[in-house]
């Protein structure tokens, strides 16, 4: 009788916990953002064994180099004004921030194209050694940076209204389309640059639905240059501080393929990039969604109470619960998993993955919570933190290569450096969460 009563009570408690979790706004929003990403990343993971048999490590290395250059360039394209889209109380004013981003992105991308043309055609033998500029895909960098800038700005517009279903669906569609195009180009025999063509074409096509939704909402209009200038001045702290901090952060994340292309070869870059790509699947699925929801909830809570310590600790506990088991298991079994899934030719990626796991655990914890730097207007501090992270990361790669002549040691020391800065970021943002702020 007592056992039956206890079983009944446990069942009721389980239902109560499930009901609270299902109706928790934070968890619901994270789940909505993550669902589409989970589906798309699952497809990306499932397609990778096919892609590793259609494309070589060198092909993946070319993709990694192209993507790294384009992503770093994209940071400069918008001036980071996309983070200001959610700040104006007026939707009309927020739409002008989006217009400013489009305006900036177009002219900066044209500038990139002119620079590439000049370097490729008129710089002469001085640039002959540059492996990237000698590739025909160099001309596609401005196209991708422009597409990334517009797509990102419109997604921040959707997040302003907490339209997480739209964000989730379109992000999933982007990845799914990219995977399909990868397979199509591979089957058709476009081996060397097929992965790059797929990336650029998918990003361009992904703009169409989000741009249509923005237009249908009635906010699409062209303002006078004076209005854009006024918006740019009002939110000048974003390019003033975040530009350098985010450029430093992104460079520190993307610098390995660029440096490895210089000191090693494209095949080594390909092995590293596959490892990094696979390890980022859990991070892409979860941390971006958690970070977006945490940012919006932190803004609301700070506006009403002044601090967000409880929200911060609650989010950190969720991240720890997810990160430790995932990356601990991957660190142990990654070489065997890479042989099993991708084939014996990719075992080197498995060893890279084991080294990358060390820093990825701390990145997983720190990245979503780092948005607090922006929320409490401490962009300058974050700028300095990421700048020194970038410099020390580059230094670690080169020193370890100079002393040990090994890509593995370079990746290990680079991972240690990233882990230290992630822990420092966590310490700082936790202190921010305890303080009283006004937005």
N, C-alpha and C positions, 0 to 999 in steps of 0.2 A: 504493500500500500504506500509506504513512504517512498519507495523507489519510483513508483508510478507518479507520485506527486512531484518528486524532484525532476523526473523526465518531462512532466508537463510544464513545470516552471522554467526549465532550461529551454524548452521549445518556445515558450512565450517570450523569454529574454532574447533568444535568437531572432525571433520575428521583430521584436522591438528595435534591436540593433540594426537589423536590415532596413526597417522602415525609416529610422532616423538617418541612416546613411543615404538611402535613396532620395530622401527629401531634403538633405543638406544642400543648400544652394551652391556652396563652394565645390563640393564633390560632383554635383550635377553639371556645373559649368565646365569643370575639368574633364569630366567624362564626355561631354558633348564635343569639346575641342579635341579630345584625344581619340574619339571613335574613328573618325575619318582617317586620322594619321595612323592609327593602329592597322586599319585595313590596307592602307597604301604601303606602309612599311613592311607589312607581312607579305604583300605582293612583291615588293622590292627584294625581300629576303629570299622568297621562293624562286624568283627569277634569276637570282645571282648565280646559282649553279649552271643555268643555261648560258648566261652571259660570259662566265669564265671559260666556257667551251667554245663560244663564238668569237671572243676577243682575247688577245694575249695580254700579258702583264705590261708590255710596252704600250698597248692601246689604252689600258687603264691609267698608265702613267701620264700619257698625253692629256687625257681627260682631267686628271687631278691637277696638272699644271695649269691648264686652261681655266678650270673652275676656280682655283686659288687666286689667279690673277684677276679674274672677273669679279669675284666676291670682294676682294680687297678694294678694287676700283669702284665697286658699287657703293661702298661706304662714303666715298667722297662725292658721289653723284647727287645725293639728296641733302647733304648737310645735316643729316639726322633730324630733319624737321618732321619726319613721320611720327616721332614720339610726342610732338605737340598737337597732333590731330585730336587727341582725347581731352585736351585741357580747356579750350574755350567753352563757355557756357552756351553760347549761340552756335547752332548747327550751321548757320550761314557763314559765320566766321571760320568755323572748322573746315568748311568746304573750300574756303580760300587758302587754307594751309595746304590742302590737297593740290589746289591749282598751282601754288608756289612750287611744290615738289615736282609737278609735271614740267613746269617752266624751267626749273634748274636742271632737271634730269636731261631734258632735250639738249640744252646748250653744252652741258658738261660732256655728254656722250659724243656730240659733234666734235668737241675739242679733243677727246680721246682719239677719234678717228683721224683727225688731222695729224696728231702727234705720231700715230702708228704709220700713216702714209709717209710722213717726212722721214722717220727713222728707217723704214724699209727701203725707200727709194732714193733718198738724198743724203743719208748719213754716211754712205760710202763704206769702205772696208772696216771702219771702226766698229760697225755693228755686225760684221760677218760672223763673229763667234757666237752671237746670241741665238740660242737654240729655238726660242719661242718665236722671235720675229721672222725667222726663216720659214715658219709654217704658214700656209695660206689661211688657217683658221684665226690668225691674229686679228684679221679684220672683223671678226665676229664678236670680239670682246666688247666694243661699244654697244652693239645690238643687245647683248645679254645684260649689260649693266643698266641700260635704259629700261628693258623689260622687267628686271628685278625691282628697280626703283618704283615704277608705276604699280606693279602688282602689290608690293609691300605697302605703299601708301594707301591703296584702296582696301587692303585687308585691315589696316589700322582704323580706317573709317568704319568698317563693319564692326570692329571690336568696340568702337566708341558707343555703339548702340547695343553692345553685348549680343550681337547676332552671331553667336558662336556656331550655330548650325551651318550658316553660310560659309564661315571661315573654315570649318572642318571639312565640309563637302568640297569646296574649291581646292583646298590644299591636297586632299586625297586625289582629286581629279588630276592635279598637276603631276603628282608622282606616278599615278597609273598611266597617264598618257606618255610620260617619259619612258617608262618600262616597255610599253608597247612599241614605241618608236625605236628603242634600243634593239629589240628583237627583230623588228622589220629591217632596219639598216644592216644588222648582222647577217641575217638570212640573205639579203640582196648583195652582200659582198663588200659593203662599205666598212672595211675593217679598221683602217687607220684612224679615220675621223668620224666614224659613225656614231660613237658615244657623244661626241661634241655636238654634231648636228642634231641629235635627239634632244640634248639638253636645251639648246637655243630655241628650237622649234616648239618644244613643250611649254617653255616659259612665255613665248609670244602668244600661243593659243590660250594659255591660262588667263591672260589679261581680259579676254573678250567677255566672259560672263560677269566678272566683278565690275568691269567698266560699264556694262549694260545696266546692272543693278544701280550703280551710282547715277547714271543718266536717267533711269526711270524714276528715281526718287526726287528728281527735279532740282538737283544741286549742281548740275553741270553747267558752268558758264565761264566765260573768259573775263577776268577782271582787268582793270587798268594796271599798268606797271607800277604806278604809285601805291596802289593797294597792296600789291605783292611786296613792295619795298617796306611798307608799314608793318606787314605781318612778319617779314624777315627781321626787322629791327626789334619788334616786340619779343620774339622768341630767339634772340641772338645767342642766348646761352647754350642752346643745343649745338649749333656748329662751333661755338667758341670753346666749349669744353668736351662735349660728347663726341665730336668729330675725331679728336685726337685719341680719346679713351677707347672709342669703339674701333677706330682704325688700328690702334695698338692691340686690342683684344683679338680682332679678326686676323690681323697679321700674325699674332702669336699662334693662332689656331691653323692658319693656312701656310705658314712659312716653311714647314717641313717639305712639302712637295717642291716648292720653288728652290730651296737650298739643295735638296737631294738631287734635283735635276742638274745642278751646277757641279756638285762634288762627287756624285755617283752616276747613275744612269736612269733612263725612263723605266726600265724593268723594276729596279729597286723602288722607284716611286710608285709603280703599279702595285707591288706587293704591299707596301705600306698603306696605300690608299684603300685597298680592299679591306684590310684589317680595320682601319679607322672607320670606313664606311659601315661595316657590320657592327662594330662596337657602338656606333652612334645611333643605331636603330632604337634601343630602349630610351636613349636620351632624347632623340627627336620626338618619339611618341609621347613622352611624359613631361619632360622639363619645360618645353616651350608652352605647352598647355597650362601647366601649373603656374609658370611664371606670368603668363598673360592674365590668368584669373587672380593670382596673388596681387599683381599690380593694380588691377581695377578695384579689388576689395580693400587693399591697403589705402588707396586714395579715399574711398568712401569712409573707412573707419577713422583715418587721421582727420578728415574734415569734421567728423562728429565728436571724436574723443581726444584727438591730439597725438595718440600713439597707437602702435599696432603690435605690441609684444606678444600677446596671446596668439594672434594670427600668425606671426612669424614662427613661434615655437611649434604651433600645430602643423604648419607647412613643412618645417624642418624635420619633424618626426616622421611625417609621411614619406619624405624624400629618403631618409635613412632606412626606413623599413623596406623601401623599394631597391635602393642602390646596393646595399651590402650583399644580399644573397645573389643578385644578378651578376655582379662583376667579380665576386669571389669565385663563383663556379666557372665563369668564363676564363679567369686567370689560370685556373688549374687545368682545364680541358681544352683550351682553344687550339693548340696544334692538332690534336686528334680530331676535333670538330671540323677544322678547315680541310683536312685530308678527306674526311668522310663526305663533306658537303660539296666542296669545290674541286676535289681531285688532288692527287699526290703532288702535282706541279705547283700547288699553292700552299705547301706546308710552311714556306717562309713567312707568309702572311700570318699564319697561326702564331709564330714566335713573336712577330711584331705586336700582335693583338695582346699577348700575355704582358708585354711591357707597357702598352698603352692603358691597360686596365687600371694600373696604379693611379694615374692622374684622373682617369675618367670617373672614378668613384667620387672624388672631391669636386670635379667639375659638375657632376650630377647634382650635388648638394648646393653648390655656390651659385651656379648660373641663374636659376629661377629667382633666387632671393636678391640677386645683385640689382634687380630693377628698383630696389629701395633707394639706391644712390640717386636715381632720376626723380623718384617721387618726392624725396625730401630736398631736392635741388643741391645735391652734393656732387655734381658732375665733375667739378674740378678735381676733387680727390680721386674719383674713379679714373679720370684721365691719367693722373700721375701713376696710380697703381698699375693700370694696364700698360702704360708706356714702359715702366721699369720691368714688367713681366715680359714684354716683347723683347727688350734689349737683352735681358738675362737669358731668355730662351734661345735667342740667336747665338749668344756667346757660348752657352752650354753645348749647342750643336757643333759649332766650329772647334771649340777646345777639345771636346771628346773625339772629334774626327782627327784633329791634328795629333793627338796623343796616341789614339788607339786604332785609327783608320777602320772603324767599323760602324755601319749604319745602326746596328743593334745598340751599341753603347750611346750613340747620339740620341736615339729615341728614348733610352732609359733616362739619361740625364735631363732631356727635355721634359719628360713626364714628371720627374722629381721637381723640377722648377715650377711647372704648372700646378702641381699639388700644393706646394708651399704658398703660392699666391692665392689659390682658391681658399685655403684655410684662413689666410689673412683677410680675404674678402668676407668670409663668414663672420669672423670676429668683429669686423667694423660694422657690418649691416645689423648684427644682433644689437650692438650698442645703439645704433640708430633707432631700432624698433622700441627701445626702452625710453627714448627721449620724447619730449613733447614738440610737435611741429605744427606749423600752419601752412595750408596750401591755398 
